[in-house]
Structure formats: C-alpha cells, structure tokens
C-alpha cells in the first residue's frame, strides 16, 4: 500500500459568465478530513467579448495554479444543454482551463455532473441547496454561498474521494 500523501485539488465548475473554483487540501496523514483552502468565482461581464472572457478565465486559473500548486485539476464535464450557443461557450471555457493545467503539467480529471451529485449527496439529481448542505458537512471550514463555487468544491471533493479509492 502506498503511503498517504498530501493532495491539493483545484476544482472547476466551468462557465464564461461565472466560472466557479475551489482549492481543497487533504493533508497527510488524515485524508478523510479535507479542508477548503480557498474558493471563488471568476465573473465576466455580459457585454465583454468572448475572447476577453476566455483570457480572464485563463489568466485567473494560471494565477491559482501558481499560488496554490495543485496536484490535480478536477473539472466538471459538459452536460447536455438546450442552448447550443451556451454549450459552445462553456466548452471554450473548459478548454482554456484544461490548457492552463496541461501547461503546468497538472493531471486533469473530468467528471459528469450527475456522478458528482450522486457521490456527494447520494442522489444524482440533487438540488443546489442539497449540494451546498452536503459540501458544508464534508469540508472543514466551508461556508460557500455561491452555486458555481459549491459545484467547484463538489467536483474537487469527488475527485479526492475517487483518488483515495485507487490508492
């Protein structure tokens, strides 16, 4: 069995208007008690061009990587969307986040929204309120109020749980 190592995970809930992010850390030797280190939401103005929005997301993610030195990036996969234009822009936001992690040589892991909800709440179609409540129970020091940030913490926490199973 491998010795337990400290893990720092950058979780991302991608979007061009709001891109949630969360840094969780699972310090050795007690990975069962992860801690929310920091979190936030990259917000871009609606009247800003898409290239400018993507640049802001890219630069902010690069800054987060430089500041927190994550061991892994966990990002939510794109789910089926009714508005194809929204789906395309979210895909582009995912692309710049993935590029930032790849350039920093950080392993990238992608998870489906229903998979994350099932792991965190026990129900694959959990509401935003249910997710927020469960994240507060799972993460030490967590008091997140913004939905996109809750989702980012959830994807990071889910990745941590999955990776512990593979140890």
N, C-alpha and C positions, 0 to 999 in steps of 0.2 A: 504494500500500500504506500502511495506517495505521501510525503509529509505535507501538512496543510500549509498553504502559502497565503499571504495577504493578497487580496484582489481588490482592484478599483475598477468599477464598471461605469462607463458613460452610456446612459440610456437615452434614446432619442425617439420622440413622437414627431415624425416629420410633417411639415406643412410650410407653405410660403407666407401665409399671413401670421401664423403662430407656430413656432417650432419648439416644442417642449424639450427640456433636457434635465437630466438628474445624474448626479455622481453618487454612487453608493460604494461603501467600502466594507469589506468583510475581513477584519484583521485576524491574523493568526494569533492564537490557536482556537478562536471561537467563531467559526464561520456561521454558526446558527444565529448570531445576533448582528446582522448587518446594520450599518449606520448610514443615514442620509448625511452626506458631507455638504452638499450644496445642490441647488436646483434653480431653475428659472425658465423663462420663456423668451425666445428670440421673436420679437414682434416687428413686423414691417408694415408700413403704411399702404393702404389700398391703392393710392394714386402713384405709388412708386413702380417703376418699370420692373419687369420680371428679372432681367439681368442684374439690376441693382439689389433686388431682394435676395437673389441667389448668392451674390457676392457677400452680402451682410451675413447670411447664414454660414457660408463657407469660412469667412474670417472669424466669426464668433466660435465656431466649432474648433478651428485651429487654435484659437486662444485658450479654449477649455482644455484641449489636449496638452498644450504647453504648460498650463497652470497645474493640472491635476495628474498628469501622466497615467491615464487609464491603461489597464492591462487588456481590456476588451471593450469593444463597441457593440452594444445591443440596440437594434433598430427595428421598429415595427414595419412589417411588410405592408405593401399597399393592398387595401381591400377593395372589393367591387364598389365602384362609385356610380351614381346616376348621372352626374355632371362630368362628362368626359374632359372638359377643359380643366376642372379642378383636379381630376385624376392625373392629368399630364403634368400640371404644375407641382403637385405633391411628389410625383416621380422624379421631377427635376431637383426638388429639394433633397430627396433621398440620395440622389446622385452626387450632389456636392458634399453631403455629409460622409457618404461612403468614400469619396475621393480623399477627403481630409484624413480619414482614418487610414486608408491604404497608404497614403504618402508618409504617414507617421509609423507605418509598419505595425499597426494595431490590428489584431484579429477581429473580423467582423462577423456578427451573428444576427440572423433575421428571424423574426417570429410573427406568426399570424395573430391578429387582434383577439380572435376567439380562444386561441390557445393560451394567450396571456391571461385573459379573464378567467378561464377555467382553472388555471394554476393558482391564481391569486385569491379568487372568491369561491371556487368550486362550481361555478356556473358560467358557461361560455357566452351567455348573453347578459351579463351583469350590467347594471346601470352605472352611470358616472358616480352617483352617490355611494353605491355599494363598493365600487373600486376604491374611492377615496377613504372610506371607512376601514377597509381591509389593509390598505397601504399604511395607514397610521398604526395599525396593530403589528404589522410585520417589520417596520423600520423604526429603529431607535431615533428619537429626536425629530420625528416627522410631523409637520403641521401644514401640509400643502393645501392650498385652496383652489388653484387654477387647474382646470381639467387636463390641459395638454401636459402640464408638469406632472400631474398624477399618473398619466399614461406613460410618460418617460420613466418615472420611478418604477412603475409596474413592469415595463419591459426589462429594465436593468435587474430588478429583483428576480424576475422569472429566469433570466439568463444565469444569475448566480445559483438559483435552485437547480437548474438543469445541469450546470457545470459541476456542481457538487456530486450529482448522481454519477457522473462519468469518472470521478476520481478513483 
